Amino acid sequence: MKYDVIVVGGGHAGCEASLAAAKMNKKTLLITSNIMNIADMPCNPSIGGSAKGIVVREIDALGGVMGKIADKSQIQMKMLNDKKGPAVKALRAQVDKKIYPEEMLKELKNTDNLEIMESFVSELVVDMNKIVGVKTLDGQELKAKSVILTTGTYMDSSILIGDKREASGPHGEKTINDLSKSLKKHNFELIRLKTGTPPRIDKNTVDFSQTREEPGSKDKKYTFSFKGRPTYKYDDQMSCHLIYTNSTTHEIINKNINKSSMYGGLNDIEGVGPRYCPSIEDKIVRFADKDKHQLFLEPESRYYDDIYIQGLSTSFPKEIQEQIVKTLPGLSNAKILKYAYAIEYDALKPTQLHQSLETKMIENLFTAGQINGTSGYEEAACQGLLAGINASLKIDKKKPFILKRNEAYIGVLIDDLITKGVQDPYRLLTSRAEFRLILRHDNADLRLSKYAEKYGLIEEEEYKKFQQKERNIQKLENKLKENKLKPSEEVNAELLKIGSSIIKDGITFFNLLKRPEITISFIKKFINIDDNEEVIEQVVINSKYEGYINKAYREAEKMIRLENKKIPKNIDYNKIQNLASEARQKLNEVRPTSIGQAIRISGVNPSDVSILMVYLKKGGLDE
């Protein structure tokens, strides 16, 4: 059989990659070891969160499906940082771990040009440094113009509990090391990473009176998808519950620390764990001055009783896990349904990738998700979407789709991976984005929908609605800029009533709205506004943050100028005199495409960049 695109792995990256390629009219095959594990959530039962929620909105704006599926399967919606500025607001959903995969499988099965096969890929088929297909464990050879690897944590993976190591993927699924061997054979450098998951307990054995309820948002209903409308009821949302560890918890952990896989239970661990989502034993050791750590009890589904203890990831033996859980508030009688474990697996050093997520070693081979050193469903899904688009564009001999750091969090993530590499599983944070006031939850469609239309990933009718939204925003903004509020006794009395300064001259409604205390409701007393909430929100943000937003755009323009200073592909860094040895080594490894990217490489200093720019100018290579 011959395909345009073969996607290996049916997790969140694989699903988005397959759907994108199929929608771009490529004959696509998704190969997964178990069709029932498609879009599985082996860890946290949630989609979104700080920064990640914005990524889900970006995926939706680009024509991906994660947001739509999350909306269909959510059991709680919550807007984080709602009282803070628009740059840090992000939506988070508890999703049903039964319904989400079911809805995703329906989406895959109902998509033209897409087939699903259950099998294990054991080997890459390469000819003259170009991918031409894959071989499966049962001996099939499948031909393809492009291949996308989205293997998650399944490459040569091991489950770690106490002093026991078992060759296995999540849920005890089969793992093979053949694909790792195949990558190494083609001179790829692999790294060992580690992540973990906490125990699940029976909700019927929890005393919730000893916990603090954490309900969903009840002031407003939300969706991830710009194309849908909320259908849930406020009172139908399931609550999470907050608890804390205590001195007894910490005492048991410290007393048994050498029984943890990470701290002596196993002596052959190579994998590096996630810095921003550490195990409970890591927290106790690294933050010994803290007398408690917060944990959240999160429901996994409406259809079964498992509660996920967020924050209690561990690799302790089962009997120690039992002791730890019973020290926690409300859990003295808790029954553990699934024990926690750590998992160690192979990943690709991501500096071996182009910005398109195509590998540098093998043409037409792309990688996405945890194989690239990331953690998180959202980080995986956005990479899958971009890999699916770029694999399709490569087949059509078109330029790759590269998102800049000022265009999307997705652009920040991919640039970080390929430019800086990873030491531990990468997690996207708002602090990683220089232009976060531009990259907001509310404006992802305004930033990215044009690309979805360009690559055929959005329905024509939906794109027309988006264009009308753009026109309505501009129309309302013009209206507020062209009309003035004139001083009068009545007007000034209303201003004083809300603690605002009186006006002596006329002021445009747009400029009046800049005052922190002035709301759109106040403006409506003096001028008719009948636009919907989404349109009004954009105009309010544009007014109140205009100075900051304009400053961010000016900074972005500086970055773009540096991105436009291209570095030739065939440059020989060994010929550049006076470069620091570390800079030379990093530049050879990353092979930046622009001065802007070179500046962001760890170990390349401003003096090295200056030397590089002088060399390019003198050599007549500066474009």
C-alpha positions as CSV (number, residue, x, y, z in Angstrom):
1,M,0.0,0.0,0.0
2,K,1.2,3.5,-0.8
3,Y,0.1,6.7,1.1
4,D,0.9,10.4,1.0
5,V,1.3,10.6,4.8
6,I,1.8,7.9,7.4
7,V,1.3,9.0,11.0
8,V,2.8,6.7,13.7
9,G,1.0,7.0,17.0
10,G,-2.6,7.8,17.9
11,G,-2.1,10.2,20.8
12,H,-3.0,13.9,20.7
13,A,-0.2,14.7,18.3
14,G,-1.1,11.9,16.0
15,C,-4.8,12.7,15.8
16,E,-4.2,16.3,14.9
17,A,-1.5,15.4,12.4
18,S,-3.7,12.8,10.7
19,L,-6.7,15.1,10.5
20,A,-4.7,18.0,9.1
21,A,-3.1,15.9,6.4
22,A,-6.4,14.3,5.4
23,K,-8.1,17.7,5.2
24,M,-5.4,18.9,2.9
25,N,-6.4,16.1,0.6
26,K,-3.5,13.7,1.4
27,K,-4.1,10.0,1.5
28,T,-3.3,9.4,5.2
29,L,-2.7,6.4,7.3
30,L,-2.7,6.5,11.1
31,I,-0.9,3.6,12.7
32,T,-1.6,3.0,16.3
33,S,-0.9,0.0,18.6
34,N,-4.4,0.0,20.0
35,I,-7.4,1.8,18.5
36,M,-9.1,1.9,21.9
37,N,-6.2,4.1,23.2
38,I,-6.6,6.8,20.5
39,A,-6.5,10.3,22.1
40,D,-6.0,8.6,25.5
41,M,-5.3,10.6,28.6
42,P,-2.9,8.5,30.7
43,C,-2.2,11.4,33.0
44,N,-4.2,14.5,34.0
45,P,-7.9,14.4,33.0
46,S,-7.9,18.0,31.8
47,I,-7.4,20.2,28.7
48,G,-6.0,23.7,28.9
49,G,-4.7,25.7,31.9
50,S,-2.2,28.5,32.1
51,A,-0.7,29.1,28.6
52,K,-2.0,25.7,27.5
53,G,-5.5,26.9,27.3
54,I,-4.4,29.6,24.8
55,V,-2.6,26.9,22.8
56,V,-5.9,25.0,22.5
57,R,-7.6,28.2,21.2
58,E,-4.8,28.5,18.7
59,I,-5.2,24.9,17.6
60,D,-8.9,25.6,17.0
61,A,-8.2,28.8,15.1
62,L,-5.9,26.9,12.8
63,G,-8.5,24.3,12.1
64,G,-7.5,21.6,14.6
65,V,-10.0,19.7,16.7
66,M,-8.7,19.5,20.3
67,G,-10.9,22.5,21.4
68,K,-14.0,21.1,19.8
69,I,-13.6,17.7,21.3
70,A,-12.8,19.2,24.7
71,D,-16.0,21.2,24.5
72,K,-18.0,18.1,23.8
73,S,-16.5,16.1,26.6
74,Q,-16.0,18.7,29.4
75,I,-17.3,18.1,32.9
76,Q,-16.1,21.4,34.3
77,M,-15.1,24.7,32.6
78,K,-13.0,27.3,34.5
79,M,-11.4,30.6,33.4
80,L,-8.1,30.9,35.2
81,N,-6.8,34.3,36.2
82,D,-10.1,35.9,35.4
83,K,-9.5,38.9,37.7
84,K,-6.1,39.6,36.2
85,G,-5.1,41.1,32.9
86,P,-6.1,39.6,29.5
87,A,-2.5,38.4,28.8
88,V,-2.7,35.7,31.5
89,K,-6.3,34.6,31.2
90,A,-6.6,30.9,30.1
91,L,-9.4,28.4,30.0
92,R,-9.1,25.0,31.7
93,A,-11.5,22.1,31.4
94,Q,-11.9,18.9,33.3
95,V,-12.8,16.4,30.6
96,D,-14.4,13.1,30.7
97,K,-11.6,10.5,30.0
98,K,-14.2,8.1,28.5
99,I,-16.0,10.6,26.2
100,Y,-12.9,12.5,24.9
101,P,-11.3,9.5,23.2
102,E,-14.7,8.3,21.9
103,E,-15.4,11.7,20.3
104,M,-12.0,11.9,18.8
105,L,-12.3,8.4,17.3
106,K,-15.6,9.5,15.7
107,E,-13.9,12.5,14.2
108,L,-11.1,10.4,12.7
109,K,-13.5,7.8,11.3
110,N,-15.7,10.5,9.7
111,T,-12.8,12.2,8.0
112,D,-12.2,11.5,4.3
113,N,-8.8,10.4,3.1
114,L,-8.0,8.9,6.5
115,E,-7.4,5.2,7.4
116,I,-6.6,3.7,10.8
117,M,-4.5,0.6,11.2
118,E,-3.6,-1.3,14.4
119,S,0.1,-2.3,14.3
120,F,3.5,-1.5,15.7
121,V,6.0,0.3,13.5
122,S,9.5,-1.2,14.0
123,E,11.6,0.4,11.3
124,L,11.9,3.4,9.0
125,V,12.4,2.7,5.3
126,V,14.9,5.3,4.0
127,D,16.5,5.7,0.6
128,M,19.2,8.3,0.0
129,N,18.4,10.1,3.2
130,K,14.7,10.4,2.2
131,I,11.9,8.6,4.0
132,V,10.0,6.2,1.7
133,G,7.9,4.3,4.2
134,V,7.8,2.2,7.4
135,K,8.0,-1.5,8.3
136,T,5.7,-3.0,10.9
137,L,6.5,-5.6,13.5
138,D,4.4,-8.2,11.5
139,G,6.5,-7.6,8.4
140,Q,4.4,-5.2,6.3
141,E,6.2,-2.5,4.4
142,L,4.1,0.6,3.8
143,K,5.1,3.2,1.4
144,A,4.7,7.0,2.0
145,K,5.8,10.4,0.7
146,S,6.0,11.7,4.3
147,V,6.1,10.0,7.7
148,I,5.2,11.7,11.0
149,L,6.4,10.1,14.2
150,T,4.2,10.8,17.2
151,T,5.2,8.0,19.5
152,G,4.6,9.7,22.8
153,T,6.1,7.8,25.7
154,Y,6.1,4.4,23.9
155,M,9.6,4.3,22.5
156,D,11.7,1.8,24.6
157,S,9.6,2.8,27.7
158,S,9.8,1.3,31.2
159,I,7.3,1.6,34.0
160,L,9.1,2.3,37.4
161,I,7.6,1.5,40.8
162,G,9.9,1.2,43.8
163,D,12.7,-1.2,42.9
164,K,10.8,-2.7,40.0
165,R,11.2,-1.8,36.3
166,E,8.9,-3.3,33.7
167,A,9.3,-2.8,29.9
168,S,5.9,-1.2,29.2
169,G,4.0,1.8,28.0
170,P,1.2,3.5,29.9
171,H,-1.6,1.1,31.1
172,G,0.8,-1.8,30.8
173,E,0.7,-1.5,27.0
174,K,3.4,-3.2,24.9
175,T,6.5,-1.2,24.1
176,I,9.2,-2.1,21.6
177,N,12.7,-0.7,21.2
178,D,13.0,-1.4,17.4
179,L,12.0,2.1,16.4
180,S,14.6,3.6,18.7
181,K,17.2,1.3,17.1
182,S,16.1,2.4,13.7
183,L,16.5,6.1,14.6
184,K,19.9,5.5,16.1
185,K,20.9,3.6,12.9
186,H,20.2,6.8,11.0
187,N,22.5,8.8,13.3
188,F,19.7,10.5,15.4
189,E,20.7,11.4,18.9
190,L,18.1,10.1,21.4
191,I,17.7,11.3,25.0
192,R,16.1,9.6,28.0
193,L,13.2,11.5,29.7
194,K,10.9,10.6,32.5
195,T,7.5,11.6,33.6
196,G,4.9,10.1,36.0
197,T,1.4,9.9,37.2
198,P,-0.4,9.9,40.6
199,P,-2.6,7.3,42.2
200,R,-6.4,7.1,41.4
201,I,-8.8,6.6,44.3
202,D,-12.4,5.6,44.6
203,K,-14.5,8.8,45.1
204,N,-17.0,6.8,47.3
205,T,-14.2,6.4,49.9
206,V,-13.4,10.1,50.1
207,D,-14.7,12.3,53.0
208,F,-15.3,15.5,51.0
209,S,-16.3,17.4,54.1
210,Q,-12.5,17.7,54.9
211,T,-11.7,19.3,51.5
212,R,-12.3,22.6,49.9
213,E,-14.6,22.5,46.9
214,E,-13.2,24.0,43.7
215,P,-16.2,24.5,41.3
216,G,-16.2,25.6,37.7
217,S,-16.8,29.2,36.6
218,K,-20.3,30.4,37.2
219,D,-20.2,34.0,36.0
220,K,-20.0,33.1,32.3
221,K,-20.1,30.0,30.1
222,Y,-17.0,29.2,28.0
223,T,-15.9,27.2,25.0
224,F,-12.4,26.4,23.6
225,S,-13.8,26.4,20.1
226,F,-14.6,29.7,18.4
227,K,-17.0,27.9,16.2
228,G,-19.3,26.5,19.0
229,R,-21.5,27.9,21.7
230,P,-21.7,26.6,25.3
231,T,-24.4,24.0,25.8
232,Y,-23.7,22.9,29.4
233,K,-25.5,24.0,32.6
234,Y,-23.7,25.7,35.4
235,D,-25.1,23.3,38.0
236,D,-24.2,20.3,35.9
237,Q,-20.5,20.8,36.3
238,M,-18.5,18.5,38.5
239,S,-16.3,20.0,41.2
240,C,-12.6,19.4,42.0
241,H,-11.5,19.6,45.6
242,L,-8.4,21.1,47.2
243,I,-6.4,19.4,50.0
244,Y,-2.8,19.7,51.4
245,T,-0.1,17.4,52.5
246,N,0.9,17.6,56.1
247,S,3.8,16.8,58.5
248,T,2.8,13.1,58.7
249,T,2.8,12.9,54.9
250,H,6.3,14.4,54.8
251,E,7.5,12.2,57.5
252,I,6.5,9.0,55.7
253,I,8.1,10.2,52.4
254,N,11.4,11.2,54.1
255,K,11.5,7.9,56.1
256,N,11.1,5.8,52.9
257,I,12.8,8.1,50.4
258,N,15.4,5.4,49.4
259,K,12.5,3.1,48.3
260,S,11.4,5.6,45.6
261,S,12.6,4.6,42.1
262,M,14.2,8.0,41.8
263,Y,16.0,8.0,45.1
264,G,17.6,4.6,45.4
265,G,14.9,2.1,44.5
266,L,16.5,1.7,41.1
267,N,20.1,2.5,40.2
268,D,19.9,2.5,36.4
269,I,17.6,5.4,35.8
270,E,18.8,7.7,33.0
271,G,15.7,9.7,32.3
272,V,15.3,13.3,33.5
273,G,12.0,14.2,35.0
274,P,9.8,17.4,34.4
275,R,11.1,20.4,36.3
276,Y,7.6,22.1,36.5
277,C,5.6,19.0,37.4
278,P,7.8,17.2,40.0
279,S,6.9,14.0,41.9
280,I,5.8,14.4,45.5
281,E,9.2,13.0,46.7
282,D,11.0,15.6,44.6
283,K,8.9,18.4,46.2
284,I,9.6,17.2,49.7
285,V,13.4,16.9,49.0
286,R,13.8,20.1,46.9
287,F,11.4,22.3,49.0
288,A,12.3,21.0,52.5
289,D,11.3,24.3,54.0
290,K,7.6,23.9,52.9
291,D,5.4,22.4,55.5
292,K,2.6,21.6,53.0
293,H,2.0,21.2,49.3
294,Q,-1.4,21.5,47.6
295,L,-3.1,18.6,45.9
296,F,-6.3,18.6,43.8
297,L,-8.9,15.7,43.8
298,E,-10.1,15.7,40.2
299,P,-12.9,13.6,38.8
300,E,-12.0,11.6,35.7
301,S,-15.4,10.8,34.3
302,R,-19.1,10.9,34.9
303,Y,-19.2,7.2,34.1
304,Y,-16.8,5.7,36.7
305,D,-15.6,6.6,40.2
306,D,-11.8,7.3,39.7
307,I,-10.5,10.4,41.3
308,Y,-7.1,11.7,40.1
309,I,-4.9,13.2,42.9
310,Q,-3.2,16.0,41.0
311,G,0.2,16.8,42.5
312,L,0.9,13.3,44.0
313,S,2.9,11.8,41.1
314,T,5.3,9.3,42.6
315,S,7.4,6.1,42.0
316,F,7.1,4.8,45.6
317,P,6.2,1.1,46.1
318,K,2.5,0.4,46.3
319,E,2.6,-0.2,50.1
320,I,4.2,3.3,50.7
321,Q,1.7,4.9,48.3
322,E,-1.1,3.4,50.6
323,Q,0.5,5.0,53.6
324,I,0.9,8.4,52.0
325,V,-2.6,8.6,50.7
326,K,-4.1,7.7,54.1
327,T,-2.4,10.7,55.7
328,L,-4.2,13.2,53.5
329,P,-7.3,15.1,54.6
330,G,-10.5,13.2,53.8
331,L,-8.5,10.2,52.5
332,S,-8.0,8.1,55.6
333,N,-10.3,5.4,54.3
334,A,-9.5,6.0,50.6
335,K,-9.3,3.0,48.3
336,I,-6.6,3.1,45.6
337,L,-7.9,1.9,42.3
338,K,-4.7,2.5,40.3
339,Y,-1.3,2.9,41.7
340,A,1.1,5.7,40.7
341,Y,4.2,5.1,38.5
342,A,7.0,6.8,36.7
343,I,7.7,6.1,33.1
344,E,11.1,6.4,31.3
345,Y,11.2,6.6,27.5
346,D,13.3,7.6,24.5
347,A,12.9,11.1,22.9
348,L,14.6,12.8,20.0
349,K,17.0,15.7,20.7
350,P,14.8,18.4,19.2
351,T,17.7,20.5,17.9
352,Q,17.8,17.9,15.1
353,L,14.6,19.4,13.7
354,H,13.9,22.2,11.2
355,Q,11.3,24.8,12.2
356,S,8.8,22.9,10.1
357,L,9.4,19.9,12.5
358,E,11.0,18.0,9.6
359,T,14.1,16.2,10.7
360,K,17.5,17.4,9.5
361,M,18.8,13.9,9.0
362,I,16.0,12.4,6.9
363,E,14.0,14.4,4.4
364,N,10.2,14.1,4.6
365,L,10.4,12.6,8.1
366,F,8.6,14.7,10.7
367,T,8.2,14.3,14.5
368,A,5.7,15.8,16.9
369,G,4.7,15.5,20.6
370,Q,6.6,13.9,23.4
371,I,9.1,12.4,21.1
372,N,10.3,16.0,20.7
373,G,10.9,16.3,24.5
374,T,7.7,18.1,25.5
375,S,5.1,17.2,28.1
376,G,1.4,17.8,28.0
377,Y,-1.5,16.9,25.7
378,E,-1.8,20.5,24.4
379,E,1.9,20.8,23.5
380,A,1.6,17.5,21.6
381,A,-1.6,18.4,19.7
382,C,-0.2,21.7,18.4
383,Q,3.0,20.1,17.2
384,G,0.9,17.4,15.5
385,L,-1.2,20.0,13.7
386,L,1.9,21.8,12.4
387,A,3.6,18.6,11.4
388,G,0.5,17.5,9.5
389,I,0.3,20.8,7.7
390,N,4.0,20.9,6.8
391,A,4.2,17.3,5.7
392,S,1.4,18.0,3.3
393,L,3.0,21.2,2.1
394,K,6.3,19.4,1.5
395,I,4.6,16.9,-0.7
396,D,3.2,19.8,-2.7
397,K,6.6,21.4,-2.9
398,K,5.3,24.5,-1.1
399,K,7.0,26.6,1.6
400,P,6.7,25.3,5.1
401,F,4.3,27.0,7.6
402,I,6.4,28.6,10.3
403,L,4.7,30.5,13.1
404,K,6.7,33.3,14.6
405,R,7.1,33.9,18.3
406,N,4.9,37.0,18.1
407,E,2.1,35.1,16.2
408,A,1.3,32.3,18.6
409,Y,2.4,30.3,21.7
410,I,2.8,27.5,19.2
411,G,5.5,29.5,17.6
412,V,7.2,30.1,20.9
413,L,7.1,26.3,21.8
414,I,8.5,25.1,18.5
415,D,11.2,27.8,18.4
416,D,12.2,26.9,22.0
417,L,12.5,23.3,21.1
418,I,14.6,23.5,18.0
419,T,16.7,26.5,19.2
420,K,17.4,25.7,22.8
421,G,16.7,21.9,23.0
422,V,15.5,20.3,26.2
423,Q,17.1,19.1,29.4
424,D,13.9,17.8,30.9
425,P,10.3,17.4,29.5
426,Y,9.3,20.9,28.2
427,R,6.3,22.6,29.5
428,L,4.8,25.7,28.0
429,L,4.5,28.7,30.4
430,T,3.3,32.2,29.9
431,S,6.7,33.5,31.0
432,R,8.3,31.9,27.9
433,A,6.5,34.3,25.6
434,E,7.9,37.8,25.2
435,F,4.7,39.0,23.5
436,R,2.1,37.5,25.7
437,L,-0.1,40.7,25.6
438,I,-0.5,40.0,21.9
439,L,-0.9,36.2,22.3
440,R,-4.1,36.2,24.2
441,H,-6.9,33.7,24.8
442,D,-9.5,36.1,23.3
443,N,-7.8,36.9,20.0
444,A,-6.4,33.5,18.8
445,D,-8.9,33.5,15.9
446,L,-7.9,37.1,14.9
447,R,-4.3,36.0,14.8
448,L,-4.5,32.7,13.1
449,S,-7.7,32.0,11.2
450,K,-6.2,33.4,8.0
451,Y,-3.8,30.5,8.0
452,A,-6.6,27.9,8.5
453,E,-8.3,29.4,5.4
454,K,-5.1,29.4,3.4
455,Y,-4.4,25.7,4.0
456,G,-8.0,24.6,3.6
457,L,-8.6,23.7,7.3
458,I,-11.7,25.8,7.9
459,E,-15.1,25.6,6.3
460,E,-16.0,28.5,4.0
461,E,-19.1,29.4,6.0
462,E,-17.1,29.5,9.3
463,Y,-14.5,31.7,7.7
464,K,-17.1,34.1,6.4
465,K,-18.4,34.4,10.0
466,F,-14.9,35.2,11.2
467,Q,-14.5,37.9,8.6
468,Q,-17.8,39.5,9.7
469,K,-16.5,39.5,13.2
470,E,-13.3,41.3,12.1
471,R,-15.5,43.9,10.3
472,N,-17.7,44.4,13.3
473,I,-14.7,45.0,15.6
474,Q,-13.3,47.6,13.3
475,K,-16.8,49.2,12.9
476,L,-17.3,49.5,16.6
477,E,-13.8,50.8,17.2
478,N,-14.3,53.5,14.5
479,K,-17.7,54.4,16.0
480,L,-16.1,54.9,19.5
481,K,-13.3,57.0,18.0
482,E,-15.5,59.2,15.9
483,N,-18.1,60.0,18.5
484,K,-17.5,62.1,21.6
485,L,-19.0,62.4,25.0
486,K,-19.6,66.1,25.7
487,P,-19.6,67.7,29.1
488,S,-22.8,68.4,30.9
489,E,-24.1,68.4,34.5
490,E,-25.8,65.1,33.9
491,V,-22.6,63.5,32.3
492,N,-20.3,64.8,35.0
493,A,-22.7,63.6,37.8
494,E,-22.6,60.1,36.2
495,L,-18.8,60.2,36.1
496,L,-18.5,61.3,39.7
497,K,-20.9,58.6,40.8
498,I,-18.4,55.9,39.7
499,G,-15.4,57.7,41.0
500,S,-14.2,59.1,37.7
501,S,-12.9,62.6,36.9
502,I,-15.3,65.0,35.3
503,I,-14.7,66.2,31.7
504,K,-14.4,69.8,30.7
505,D,-14.0,69.2,26.9
506,G,-15.4,66.5,24.7
507,I,-13.7,63.2,24.8
508,T,-14.0,60.3,22.4
509,F,-15.7,57.2,23.8
510,F,-12.6,55.2,22.8
511,N,-10.4,57.4,24.9
512,L,-12.9,57.5,27.8
513,L,-12.9,53.8,27.8
514,K,-9.1,53.9,28.6
515,R,-10.0,54.9,32.2
516,P,-9.8,51.8,34.5
517,E,-13.2,52.5,36.1
518,I,-15.1,53.0,32.8
519,T,-16.9,50.0,31.6
520,I,-18.8,49.3,28.4
521,S,-22.0,49.4,30.4
522,F,-21.2,53.0,31.3
523,I,-20.5,53.9,27.7
524,K,-23.9,52.3,26.6
525,K,-25.7,55.0,28.6
526,F,-24.6,57.6,26.1
527,I,-24.2,55.7,22.8
528,N,-26.0,52.8,21.2
529,I,-23.9,49.6,21.1
530,D,-25.7,46.4,20.0
531,D,-22.6,44.2,19.1
532,N,-22.1,40.8,20.7
533,E,-19.8,40.1,23.7
534,E,-16.8,38.9,21.6
535,V,-16.7,42.1,19.5
536,I,-17.1,44.3,22.5
537,E,-14.4,42.5,24.4
538,Q,-11.8,43.1,21.6
539,V,-12.6,46.8,21.4
540,V,-12.4,47.2,25.2
541,I,-9.0,45.5,25.3
542,N,-7.8,47.5,22.3
543,S,-8.7,50.7,24.2
544,K,-7.6,50.0,27.7
545,Y,-4.3,48.4,26.7
546,E,-3.6,50.4,23.5
547,G,-0.2,51.8,24.7
548,Y,1.1,48.4,25.9
549,I,-0.1,46.6,22.8
550,N,1.5,49.1,20.5
551,K,4.7,48.8,22.4
552,A,4.6,45.0,22.1
553,Y,4.1,45.3,18.3
554,R,7.1,47.7,18.1
555,E,9.2,45.1,20.0
556,A,7.9,42.4,17.7
557,E,8.9,44.4,14.6
558,K,12.5,44.5,15.9
559,M,12.5,40.8,16.3
560,I,11.1,40.3,12.8
561,R,13.9,42.5,11.3
562,L,16.4,40.1,12.9
563,E,14.5,37.1,11.6
564,N,14.7,38.6,8.2
565,K,18.5,38.6,8.4
566,K,18.9,35.1,6.9
567,I,21.9,32.9,7.4
568,P,22.9,30.7,4.4
569,K,22.3,27.0,4.8
570,N,25.8,26.2,3.7
571,I,27.6,28.5,6.1
572,D,30.8,26.9,7.6
573,Y,31.0,28.1,11.2
574,N,34.5,26.6,11.6
575,K,35.8,29.3,9.2
576,I,34.6,32.1,11.4
577,Q,37.5,33.4,13.5
578,N,37.1,34.5,17.1
579,L,33.8,32.7,17.7
580,A,33.8,31.2,21.2
581,S,34.1,27.4,21.1
582,E,30.7,26.8,22.8
583,A,29.0,29.2,20.3
584,R,30.6,27.4,17.4
585,Q,29.5,24.0,18.7
586,K,25.9,25.3,19.3
587,L,25.6,27.0,15.9
588,N,26.8,23.9,14.2
589,E,24.2,21.8,16.1
590,V,21.2,24.1,15.7
591,R,22.0,25.5,12.2
592,P,19.9,28.7,12.8
593,T,18.2,30.1,9.7
594,S,18.4,33.7,10.8
595,I,20.3,36.1,13.1
596,G,17.1,36.3,15.3
597,Q,17.2,32.6,15.9
598,A,21.0,32.6,16.5
599,I,20.5,35.2,19.3
600,R,18.1,32.8,21.1
601,I,20.5,29.8,21.2
602,S,21.8,29.1,24.7
603,G,25.6,29.5,24.8
604,V,25.7,32.0,21.9
605,N,26.5,35.4,23.4
606,P,25.9,38.9,21.8
607,S,29.6,39.1,21.0
608,D,29.4,35.9,19.0
609,V,26.4,37.2,17.1
610,S,28.3,40.4,16.3
611,I,31.2,38.4,14.9
612,L,28.7,36.3,12.9
613,M,27.0,39.4,11.4
614,V,30.4,41.0,10.5
615,Y,31.4,37.7,8.8
616,L,28.2,37.5,6.8
617,K,28.5,41.2,5.7
618,K,32.1,40.9,4.7
619,G,31.5,37.6,2.8
620,G,28.6,39.1,0.9
621,L,26.3,36.4,2.4
622,D,24.0,38.7,4.3
623,E,20.6,38.7,2.6
